Amino acid sequence: MTDLELVIKSFTDSVLPTAGTFVVDVEVKGISGSQIVWIYLDTVDGGVSVEDCATVSTQLGILLEANELFSGKYVLNVSSPGLDRPLKDLRQYPKNVGRKVKLRYLSEDGGKNITGKLTAFDGESIQIETEKGEHLTVSLEKALETKILPVW
């Protein structure tokens, strides 16, 4: 994260509506005078409500204005990460155990992709049962990206 994104994350942390809500990611895109700020929230259990996003947006907007972080116009978007975004925070893994994932990781042969069911997470490694029934354990150090896959 950039310095600006870290400051915004700190402000966001201070206005979170419930104890189980946390900031997954902060992104600032665009050029000065027309920037878009994206705040992605998640919860330890369940999902993020529209009310939670609205509360954070209102209170964070007040803090951003009071601290004059932007010179000119900006747009503030507060949202849940959605399925298309990779897991970025360790607190996202436990609630997704049992779901289908796509994992990109480093192996001895270089980068690999694998799809399967997230069967366990112990804080240091991810365990996946592949579609072929194989069990794979990947340390977080080697995990490059984990995405939840929708089941249709």
Legacy VTK file of the C-alpha trace (Angstrom):
# vtk DataFile Version 3.0
C-alpha trace
ASCII
DATASET POLYDATA
POINTS 152 float
0.000 0.000 0.000
1.098 3.545 -0.643
1.502 6.002 2.239
-1.829 7.618 1.319
-3.572 4.232 1.295
-2.096 3.405 4.714
-3.431 6.667 6.159
-6.863 5.973 4.671
-6.767 2.425 6.089
-5.980 3.829 9.528
-8.921 6.245 9.278
-11.171 3.424 8.073
-10.117 1.162 10.954
-11.203 3.911 13.357
-14.782 4.029 11.995
-15.583 0.338 11.514
-19.149 -0.345 12.675
-18.696 -3.720 14.425
-15.921 -5.648 16.136
-15.878 -8.405 13.478
-15.531 -6.010 10.526
-12.096 -5.364 9.036
-10.450 -3.636 6.080
-9.343 -6.058 3.385
-7.831 -3.524 1.017
-7.610 0.167 0.147
-6.964 1.356 -3.403
-6.556 4.901 -4.683
-6.786 5.157 -8.458
-6.594 8.036 -10.905
-4.737 11.323 -10.889
-4.935 14.228 -8.477
-8.220 16.056 -8.857
-10.112 13.019 -10.129
-9.210 10.126 -7.873
-11.318 7.136 -6.910
-10.867 5.617 -3.455
-11.951 2.002 -3.024
-12.357 0.558 0.472
-13.036 -3.182 0.689
-14.505 -4.493 3.951
-15.170 -7.996 5.183
-16.289 -9.658 8.389
-15.000 -12.607 10.349
-18.411 -14.309 10.079
-20.761 -13.744 7.161
-20.698 -10.759 4.855
-20.744 -6.990 4.939
-24.135 -5.260 4.997
-25.129 -2.256 2.925
-25.664 -0.400 6.204
-22.079 -1.137 7.286
-20.757 0.231 3.983
-22.926 3.349 4.269
-21.802 3.980 7.865
-18.125 3.648 6.971
-18.545 5.793 3.848
-20.223 8.626 5.776
-17.799 8.647 8.691
-14.704 8.109 6.546
-15.793 10.895 4.176
-15.909 13.291 7.129
-12.384 12.268 8.188
-10.988 12.578 4.661
-12.462 16.056 4.282
-11.336 17.206 7.749
-7.771 16.054 7.078
-7.729 17.424 3.513
-6.103 14.315 2.056
-7.207 15.163 -1.483
-6.707 18.360 -3.432
-9.726 18.403 -5.676
-12.493 15.986 -6.423
-12.491 12.339 -5.442
-15.028 9.542 -5.288
-15.252 7.273 -2.233
-16.527 3.714 -2.745
-16.986 1.329 0.188
-17.836 -2.262 -0.665
-17.347 -5.909 0.172
-14.574 -7.487 -1.904
-16.844 -9.762 -3.928
-15.864 -13.098 -5.418
-13.711 -11.649 -8.173
-11.105 -10.272 -5.749
-8.434 -12.492 -4.193
-8.308 -13.137 -0.463
-5.914 -10.578 1.012
-6.364 -10.883 4.753
-5.741 -14.003 6.841
-9.107 -13.466 8.549
-10.825 -14.256 5.242
-9.582 -17.852 5.086
-11.389 -19.564 8.000
-14.880 -18.549 6.876
-14.130 -19.839 3.362
-13.068 -23.348 4.410
-15.245 -25.761 2.457
-15.538 -23.515 -0.589
-14.063 -24.044 -4.043
-10.926 -21.977 -4.682
-8.320 -21.304 -7.314
-4.844 -21.058 -5.825
-1.819 -19.659 -7.613
1.386 -20.620 -5.814
5.130 -21.071 -6.177
6.454 -24.603 -6.498
9.845 -26.054 -7.327
8.821 -25.864 -11.018
7.801 -22.206 -10.829
4.279 -20.808 -10.609
1.342 -23.193 -10.589
-2.441 -22.915 -10.525
-4.689 -25.420 -8.821
-8.438 -25.602 -8.317
-10.078 -27.459 -5.473
-11.828 -27.253 -2.126
-10.215 -25.256 0.677
-10.243 -27.905 3.406
-8.219 -26.250 6.173
-6.305 -23.153 7.177
-4.029 -23.058 10.218
-2.681 -19.511 9.957
0.513 -20.654 8.237
-0.662 -22.888 5.408
-3.595 -23.581 3.122
-4.860 -27.113 2.583
-6.704 -27.932 -0.618
-8.359 -31.078 -1.890
-7.928 -31.006 -5.657
-10.608 -31.963 -8.129
-8.695 -35.237 -8.575
-8.968 -36.001 -4.844
-5.336 -35.179 -4.050
-4.520 -33.250 -0.882
-2.095 -30.358 -1.138
-0.686 -28.137 1.610
0.812 -24.800 0.560
2.542 -22.440 2.967
1.321 -18.856 2.939
4.829 -17.786 1.916
4.355 -19.651 -1.386
0.703 -18.741 -1.932
0.538 -15.928 -4.494
-3.225 -15.569 -4.905
-6.333 -17.339 -3.640
-9.721 -16.666 -5.222
-13.080 -18.065 -4.216
-14.874 -19.651 -7.172
-18.648 -19.472 -7.475
-20.496 -22.770 -7.593
-23.268 -22.738 -10.178
LINES 1 153
152 0 1 2 3 4 5 6 7 8 9 10 11 12 13 14 15 16 17 18 19 20 21 22 23 24 25 26 27 28 29 30 31 32 33 34 35 36 37 38 39 40 41 42 43 44 45 46 47 48 49 50 51 52 53 54 55 56 57 58 59 60 61 62 63 64 65 66 67 68 69 70 71 72 73 74 75 76 77 78 79 80 81 82 83 84 85 86 87 88 89 90 91 92 93 94 95 96 97 98 99 100 101 102 103 104 105 106 107 108 109 110 111 112 113 114 115 116 117 118 119 120 121 122 123 124 125 126 127 128 129 130 131 132 133 134 135 136 137 138 139 140 141 142 143 144 145 146 147 148 149 150 151
